[in-house]
Amino acid sequence: MKAIVYTEGGGPEVLRLTERPLPQPGPGEVRVRVEVSGVNPTDWKSRRGGPPATVAEQVPNQDGAGVVDAVGEGVDPGRTGERVWLWEAAWQRADGTAQEYVTLPGAHAVPLPATASFDTGASLGIPAMTAHRALTVAEGGPARLAPGVLGGRNVLVAGGAGAVGHAAIQLARWAGAFVVATVSNPYKAELARAAGAHHIVDYTAPDPAAEIRRAAPEGVDIVVEVAVAVNSGLDLAVLAPNSVVAYYADNGGAEFTLPVRETFARNLRWHGVLVYTMPDAAKREAVAAVTAALRDGALRSGEESGLPLHRFPLERTADAHAAVEDGVVGKVVVDV
Ligand SMILES: NC(=O)c1ccc[n+]([C@@H]2O[C@H](COP(=O)([O-])OP(=O)(O)OC[C@H]3O[C@@H](n4cnc5c(N)ncnc54)[C@H](OP(=O)(O)O)[C@@H]3O)[C@@H](O)[C@H]2O)c1
């Protein structure tokens, strides 16, 4: 079978196409024929760092979607033929989704409803699970999103045209929140609106805080933050008492400072989110909620739903990585 691998860290050019024997699923594992592999910033950041010391040859890409074609000992043989979406395929493992077949623990291959495309399935693992975590770290929960559980809450999604931002808008809408998204230009505003945001604010315009306050006069309860270092002042200006900034990236800057008295006086919380290291219980909640949202048709991909797709064949995985690294707007997928 064909696989993309890298043996050292570096630019997209370290990725090369190779032939490998068909892998056999071990106990508790399934083997999935990968249809679509999804690319996220984490995949090129990992590639730049090179494979872990214990791994000779790394297959990139955490996310994907496909069909179970074999099961290991202890897994229900009835899973064979099941359409699935994949998460954390390459986290602390040598086998990502940029290959024709991947083996992974059965729980990391989640049933994909017949109504959801493989493209959507390959766009979920990192973005939707990160978004789910960010939307569930507020004091008082909920631990799992479901229709109505964020009713009455105002959510601010920074960067509503980003992959995580897109998932956050869709999940927050599904859960009943009022959703404001920030963007930097009119095209991205269209995408955030297509994803379902109620109100869009251009964060490059003068006084975005006043604009957000106009849309959510009582303040924002949850901020899903991609650029905490540059946005801490803006977030502080729009937060409601007892609210949370769930930050998941250092886009724009690596450090931030906050005023001590003002933040404790308003009982504000800044909560870091890393999808890989969040508690296992939070991962299980995210998987369950994402699957329920898929069934409800609330998680979609494609330009019409705010997430333009950029396709590459397997042998051009290096170009797919370069596109993500260059900050392409939308979702990069690899047809395996
Ligand atoms: N912690 C985790 O578990 C986790 C999970 C997933 C991703 N990440 C990280 O999160 C980042 C985004 O990932 P992604 O896949 O969503 O990337 P993406 O699709 O490229 O989206 C990034 C978005 O951030 C927006 N942005 C940048 N600066 C902004 C600012 N000051 N205010 C508002 N929006 C801003 C960009 O919009 P403009 O260009 O218009 O500003 C863009 O839409 C990456 O650094 C990634 O490594 C972390």
The ligand as an SDF file (V2000), in Angstrom:
LIG
                    3D

 48 52  0  0  0  0  0  0  0  0999 V2000
   -4.5720   23.7520   21.4260 N   0  0  0  0  0  0  0  0  0  0  0  0
   -5.1080   22.8780   20.5810 C   0  0  0  0  0  0  0  0  0  0  0  0
   -5.5270   21.7850   20.9560 O   0  0  0  0  0  0  0  0  0  0  0  0
   -5.2210   23.2630   19.1330 C   0  0  0  0  0  0  0  0  0  0  0  0
   -6.0970   22.5790   18.3000 C   0  0  0  0  0  0  0  0  0  0  0  0
   -6.2480   22.9950   16.9870 C   0  0  0  0  0  0  0  0  0  0  0  0
   -5.4920   24.0490   16.5060 C   0  0  0  0  0  0  0  0  0  0  0  0
   -4.6010   24.6500   17.3280 N   0  0  0  0  0  0  0  0  0  0  0  0
   -3.8280   25.8020   16.8530 C   0  0  0  0  0  0  0  0  0  0  0  0
   -4.7830   26.8090   16.6270 O   0  0  0  0  0  0  0  0  0  0  0  0
   -4.3990   27.6310   15.5640 C   0  0  0  0  0  0  0  0  0  0  0  0
   -5.5230   27.7130   14.5540 C   0  0  0  0  0  0  0  0  0  0  0  0
   -5.7620   26.4370   13.9950 O   0  0  0  0  0  0  0  0  0  0  0  0
   -6.7900   26.2860   12.7890 P   0  0  0  0  0  0  0  0  0  0  0  0
   -6.6910   24.9190   12.2730 O   0  0  0  0  0  0  0  0  0  0  0  0
   -8.1130   26.8220   13.1780 O   0  0  0  0  0  0  0  0  0  0  0  0
   -6.0990   27.2930   11.7600 O   0  0  0  0  0  0  0  0  0  0  0  0
   -6.7060   28.1990   10.5800 P   0  0  0  0  0  0  0  0  0  0  0  0
   -7.7850   27.4750    9.8830 O   0  0  0  0  0  0  0  0  0  0  0  0
   -5.5390   28.6700    9.8050 O   0  0  0  0  0  0  0  0  0  0  0  0
   -7.3660   29.4190   11.3620 O   0  0  0  0  0  0  0  0  0  0  0  0
   -6.6410   30.3640   12.0610 C   0  0  0  0  0  0  0  0  0  0  0  0
   -7.5580   31.5600   12.2130 C   0  0  0  0  0  0  0  0  0  0  0  0
   -7.0540   32.4080   13.2340 O   0  0  0  0  0  0  0  0  0  0  0  0
   -7.4700   33.7110   12.8820 C   0  0  0  0  0  0  0  0  0  0  0  0
   -6.7310   34.7320   13.6330 N   0  0  0  0  0  0  0  0  0  0  0  0
   -5.4080   34.9510   13.6670 C   0  0  0  0  0  0  0  0  0  0  0  0
   -5.1380   36.0150   14.4450 N   0  0  0  0  0  0  0  0  0  0  0  0
   -6.3280   36.4740   14.9100 C   0  0  0  0  0  0  0  0  0  0  0  0
   -6.7340   37.5410   15.7580 C   0  0  0  0  0  0  0  0  0  0  0  0
   -5.8430   38.3830   16.2920 N   0  0  0  0  0  0  0  0  0  0  0  0
   -8.0350   37.6860   16.0460 N   0  0  0  0  0  0  0  0  0  0  0  0
   -8.9500   36.8540   15.5250 C   0  0  0  0  0  0  0  0  0  0  0  0
   -8.6350   35.8300   14.6930 N   0  0  0  0  0  0  0  0  0  0  0  0
   -7.3420   35.6560   14.3910 C   0  0  0  0  0  0  0  0  0  0  0  0
   -7.2200   33.7540   11.3910 C   0  0  0  0  0  0  0  0  0  0  0  0
   -7.9840   34.7640   10.7940 O   0  0  0  0  0  0  0  0  0  0  0  0
   -7.3060   36.0720   10.1690 P   0  0  0  0  0  0  0  0  0  0  0  0
   -6.2230   35.6090    9.2420 O   0  0  0  0  0  0  0  0  0  0  0  0
   -8.4060   36.7410    9.4930 O   0  0  0  0  0  0  0  0  0  0  0  0
   -6.7730   36.8160   11.3360 O   0  0  0  0  0  0  0  0  0  0  0  0
   -7.6960   32.3840   10.9590 C   0  0  0  0  0  0  0  0  0  0  0  0
   -9.0430   32.4100   10.5520 O   0  0  0  0  0  0  0  0  0  0  0  0
   -3.0920   27.0530   15.0480 C   0  0  0  0  0  0  0  0  0  0  0  0
   -2.0130   27.7250   15.6560 O   0  0  0  0  0  0  0  0  0  0  0  0
   -3.1320   25.6220   15.5330 C   0  0  0  0  0  0  0  0  0  0  0  0
   -1.8580   25.0380   15.6650 O   0  0  0  0  0  0  0  0  0  0  0  0
   -4.4560   24.3010   18.6260 C   0  0  0  0  0  0  0  0  0  0  0  0
  1  2  1  0
  2  3  2  0
  2  4  1  0
  4  5  1  0
  4 48  2  0
  5  6  2  0
  6  7  1  0
  7  8  2  0
  8  9  1  0
  8 48  1  0
  9 10  1  0
  9 46  1  0
 10 11  1  0
 11 12  1  0
 11 44  1  0
 12 13  1  0
 13 14  1  0
 14 15  2  0
 14 16  1  0
 14 17  1  0
 17 18  1  0
 18 19  2  0
 18 20  1  0
 18 21  1  0
 21 22  1  0
 22 23  1  0
 23 24  1  0
 23 42  1  0
 24 25  1  0
 25 26  1  0
 25 36  1  0
 26 27  1  0
 26 35  1  0
 27 28  2  0
 28 29  1  0
 29 30  1  0
 29 35  2  0
 30 31  1  0
 30 32  2  0
 32 33  1  0
 33 34  2  0
 34 35  1  0
 36 37  1  0
 36 42  1  0
 37 38  1  0
 38 39  2  0
 38 40  1  0
 38 41  1  0
 42 43  1  0
 44 45  1  0
 44 46  1  0
 46 47  1  0
M  CHG  2   8   1  16  -1
M  END
$$$$
